[in-house]
Amino acid sequence: MRINQHYQKIFNSSNESLFIQKIYSEITKLLSENLSLSLREARLEARFIIEHTLKVQHQYLIKNSNELIKPEKFKKIMGYVKERLSFKPLAYILKEWKFYDMKFFVNSHVLIPRQDTELMIDLILNNYQKKENLTILDLGTGSGVIGIVLASKFKKAKVLLTDLSSKALFITKKNIFFHKLKNISTLKSDWFEKISNKKFDLIVSNPPYINKIDTHLKNKELLFEPKNALISEQKGYADITKIIKLSPNFLKSNGALYIEHGYNQSRKVKELFQKNNFIKIKQKQDINKIYRITSGVIKI
């Protein structure tokens, strides 16, 4: 990574006060030129860094773009930028991230919430009434984003969040406490292993699904994320297959499974749903027109 003299001067100018708009513009350029970020992504990250440091919302930056930033705040901002230029994901630097317009705490023991996964929430909200007394199971919950968002939307639901990792569940519980939700419980479990004599209206999961030889794993940012939450055996299908095969035993009559999968896995995932007694199978595309979510209702 090379930082030209112009940007180096910005880094070293911590004794100066600069305008919000000026800093925002310079950070955007720096991130887009040195990381594999689009201009849009760089703008978002620059914005998040400034908002986090100043402890303000986006609207504040818009209304106060000509405000001067104090030297100590500027120094902190540039510290975050330097760390980001090491390819460490911004979510892990800030120790928090937005998902479905809600704040979640994250660290290197959980995956960073991604926009692709928000599609699952959209689909469920479209298919269920918010006043329903649903029982929901979130398998491999990680930071808890899927289950917590659903618990916040379905106030009468009872939601169980499970994960094999105690360190991940620590973050899950922290997020549950932050959002003050009372309709959620957690359980340490290897998929369905510790779940006995329970049936659910809805099972959701974003399991590991990347093939261990997938070239995407060479991405420098992915090196910071927990491998056991990314990689699955059997060319990425081991965990997906297990969840689809076992879910019928834990679903109520007409219960549904929603699962996220890889960009090239939709055909085989659909076949697995068909082989395991699911009907009304639907597959939805993300914003890039790639099938990412498959759902089905159990035929009992």
C-alpha positions in Angstrom: 0.0 0.0 0.0 1.3 3.4 -1.0 0.2 6.7 0.5 1.3 9.7 -1.5 2.7 12.8 0.2 -0.7 14.6 0.0 -2.4 12.0 2.1 0.6 11.5 4.4 0.3 15.2 5.2 -3.3 14.7 6.2 -2.3 11.9 8.5 0.3 14.0 10.2 -1.8 17.1 10.5 -3.4 16.2 13.8 -2.7 19.6 15.2 -5.0 21.2 12.7 -8.8 21.5 12.6 -10.4 20.5 9.4 -14.0 20.8 8.0 -16.2 17.7 8.1 -16.7 17.8 4.3 -13.0 18.1 3.6 -12.1 15.1 5.9 -15.0 13.1 4.4 -13.8 13.7 0.9 -10.2 12.9 1.6 -10.9 9.7 3.5 -13.2 8.5 0.7 -10.4 9.0 -1.8 -7.8 7.3 0.4 -10.0 4.2 1.0 -11.1 3.9 -2.6 -7.5 4.2 -4.0 -5.9 1.8 -1.5 -8.5 -0.8 -0.8 -10.7 -2.9 -3.2 -13.7 -0.7 -2.5 -16.0 1.0 -5.0 -16.5 4.8 -4.6 -19.9 4.1 -3.0 -18.4 1.7 -0.5 -15.6 4.1 0.3 -18.1 6.9 0.9 -20.1 4.7 3.3 -17.0 3.7 5.3 -15.7 7.3 5.5 -19.1 8.3 6.7 -19.3 5.5 9.3 -15.9 6.4 10.7 -16.8 10.1 11.1 -20.2 9.3 12.6 -18.7 6.8 15.0 -16.0 9.2 16.2 -18.2 12.2 16.6 -21.1 10.1 17.9 -23.6 11.6 15.5 -26.2 10.4 13.0 -26.0 10.9 9.2 -28.3 13.8 9.2 -26.0 15.7 11.4 -23.1 15.4 8.9 -25.4 16.6 6.1 -26.5 19.7 8.1 -23.1 20.5 9.5 -20.7 19.7 6.7 -18.8 23.0 7.2 -18.2 22.4 10.9 -14.7 22.2 12.1 -13.5 18.9 13.7 -11.4 19.3 16.8 -7.8 18.1 16.6 -8.3 15.2 19.1 -11.3 13.9 17.1 -9.4 14.3 13.9 -6.5 12.3 15.3 -8.9 9.5 16.3 -10.5 9.5 12.9 -7.2 9.1 11.2 -6.2 6.3 13.6 -9.3 4.4 12.4 -8.3 5.1 8.8 -4.8 3.8 9.3 -6.1 0.6 10.8 -8.6 0.2 7.9 -5.7 0.5 5.4 -4.3 -2.7 6.9 -7.3 -4.4 5.3 -8.9 -5.0 8.7 -12.7 -4.8 8.2 -14.2 -1.6 9.5 -16.8 -3.4 11.5 -14.0 -5.0 13.6 -12.2 -1.7 14.0 -15.4 0.1 15.2 -16.6 -3.1 17.0 -20.1 -2.5 15.8 -22.1 -2.6 12.5 -25.5 -1.8 11.2 -27.9 -4.5 10.0 -31.5 -3.8 9.0 -31.0 -0.3 10.4 -30.2 -1.6 13.9 -26.8 -1.4 15.6 -25.0 -4.6 16.5 -21.8 -5.3 18.4 -19.3 -7.5 16.6 -15.8 -8.8 17.0 -13.5 -11.3 15.3 -15.4 -14.3 16.8 -18.5 -13.5 14.6 -19.1 -12.8 11.0 -19.7 -9.2 9.9 -23.5 -8.8 9.1 -23.9 -8.4 5.4 -26.6 -6.7 3.3 -27.3 -9.9 1.4 -28.7 -11.4 4.6 -31.2 -8.6 5.0 -33.1 -10.2 2.1 -34.1 -13.0 4.4 -35.7 -10.6 6.8 -37.6 -8.9 4.0 -39.0 -12.2 2.8 -40.1 -13.3 6.2 -41.8 -9.9 6.9 -43.7 -10.2 3.7 -44.9 -13.7 4.5 -46.0 -13.4 8.1 -48.2 -11.1 10.1 -46.3 -9.1 12.8 -48.9 -10.0 15.4 -48.4 -13.8 14.9 -47.3 -15.9 17.9 -44.5 -17.5 16.0 -41.8 -19.8 17.4 -38.6 -19.1 15.6 -35.2 -20.9 15.7 -32.1 -19.1 14.4 -29.4 -21.7 13.8 -25.7 -20.7 13.9 -26.7 -17.2 15.0 -23.3 -15.6 15.3 -23.8 -12.0 16.5 -27.6 -12.7 16.5 -28.6 -10.3 13.8 -31.3 -12.5 12.1 -33.0 -13.7 15.2 -32.8 -10.3 17.0 -34.3 -8.4 14.1 -37.1 -10.9 13.8 -37.7 -10.7 17.6 -37.9 -7.0 17.3 -40.4 -7.1 14.5 -42.5 -10.0 15.8 -43.1 -8.8 19.4 -45.3 -11.9 20.3 -42.8 -14.4 18.9 -40.6 -16.7 20.9 -37.1 -16.8 19.4 -34.3 -19.2 20.2 -30.8 -18.3 19.0 -28.2 -21.1 18.9 -24.5 -21.4 18.2 -21.7 -23.8 18.8 -19.3 -21.0 19.8 -19.4 -19.7 23.4 -17.5 -16.6 22.2 -20.1 -16.0 19.5 -22.9 -16.4 22.0 -21.3 -13.8 24.3 -21.7 -11.3 21.5 -25.3 -12.5 20.9 -26.2 -11.9 24.5 -24.6 -8.5 24.5 -26.8 -7.5 21.5 -29.9 -9.0 23.0 -29.3 -6.9 26.1 -28.6 -3.8 24.1 -31.9 -4.1 22.2 -33.8 -4.8 25.5 -35.6 -7.8 24.0 -37.4 -10.2 26.4 -38.8 -12.7 23.8 -35.4 -14.3 23.1 -33.4 -17.1 24.6 -30.0 -18.6 23.7 -28.6 -22.1 23.6 -25.1 -23.5 22.9 -25.7 -26.2 20.4 -24.1 -27.9 17.4 -27.0 -27.2 15.0 -29.9 -29.3 16.4 -27.9 -31.4 18.8 -29.2 -29.8 22.1 -32.7 -29.1 20.8 -35.0 -31.8 22.0 -38.8 -32.1 21.9 -39.2 -28.7 20.3 -40.9 -27.8 17.1 -40.9 -24.3 15.4 -43.0 -22.4 13.0 -39.9 -21.0 11.4 -36.2 -22.0 11.2 -33.7 -19.6 9.8 -30.0 -20.0 9.2 -27.0 -18.4 7.5 -24.6 -21.3 7.9 -21.0 -21.8 6.6 -21.2 -22.5 2.9 -17.9 -21.6 1.3 -15.8 -24.3 -0.3 -12.4 -24.5 1.4 -10.6 -24.1 -2.0 -12.8 -21.1 -3.1 -10.5 -18.3 -4.4 -12.7 -15.7 -2.6 -11.0 -16.9 0.7 -7.8 -15.1 -0.5 -9.5 -11.8 0.0 -7.4 -10.0 2.6 -10.5 -8.8 4.6 -11.9 -12.4 4.9 -8.7 -13.4 6.6 -9.9 -11.5 9.7 -13.2 -13.4 9.9 -13.7 -16.7 11.8 -13.0 -19.6 9.3 -15.4 -22.0 11.0 -18.3 -19.5 10.2 -17.3 -19.3 6.6 -16.0 -22.7 5.4 -17.9 -25.9 5.1 -16.8 -29.4 4.1 -18.2 -31.3 1.0 -17.4 -28.4 -1.3 -19.4 -26.0 1.0 -22.5 -28.1 1.3 -21.9 -30.1 4.5 -23.7 -27.8 6.9 -26.4 -26.7 4.5 -27.2 -30.4 3.8 -27.4 -31.3 7.5 -29.8 -28.4 8.3 -32.1 -29.2 5.4 -32.2 -32.9 6.2 -32.9 -32.4 9.9 -35.2 -29.4 9.8 -38.4 -31.4 9.1 -38.0 -33.1 12.5 -38.1 -29.7 14.2 -40.8 -27.9 12.2 -44.5 -27.8 13.0 -47.0 -28.7 10.3 -46.6 -26.0 7.6 -43.5 -24.7 9.2 -40.9 -23.2 7.0 -37.1 -23.1 6.6 -35.2 -20.1 5.2 -31.5 -20.6 4.5 -28.8 -18.4 3.0 -26.3 -20.0 0.6 -23.5 -19.2 -1.8 -23.7 -17.5 -5.2 -23.3 -20.8 -7.1 -25.3 -23.2 -4.9 -29.0 -22.4 -5.6 -29.6 -25.4 -7.9 -28.3 -28.0 -5.5 -29.9 -26.4 -2.5 -33.3 -26.5 -4.3 -32.8 -30.2 -5.0 -32.0 -30.8 -1.3 -35.3 -29.1 -0.3 -37.2 -31.2 -2.8 -35.6 -34.5 -1.6 -36.4 -33.7 2.0 -40.2 -33.2 1.7 -40.4 -29.4 1.3 -43.0 -27.8 -0.9 -43.7 -24.2 -2.0 -40.0 -23.8 -2.5 -38.9 -20.3 -3.4 -35.6 -18.8 -4.3 -34.8 -15.1 -4.1 -32.1 -13.0 -5.7 -30.0 -10.3 -4.0 -29.4 -6.8 -5.4 -26.9 -8.3 -7.8 -29.4 -10.7 -9.3 -27.8 -13.7 -7.6 -29.9 -16.3 -5.8 -29.0 -16.1 -2.2 -32.0 -17.3 -0.2 -34.0 -20.5 -0.5 -37.2 -21.2 1.5 -39.6 -24.0 1.7 -42.6 -25.3 3.7 -42.6 -28.8 5.2 -45.1 -31.2 3.8 -46.5 -33.2 6.7 
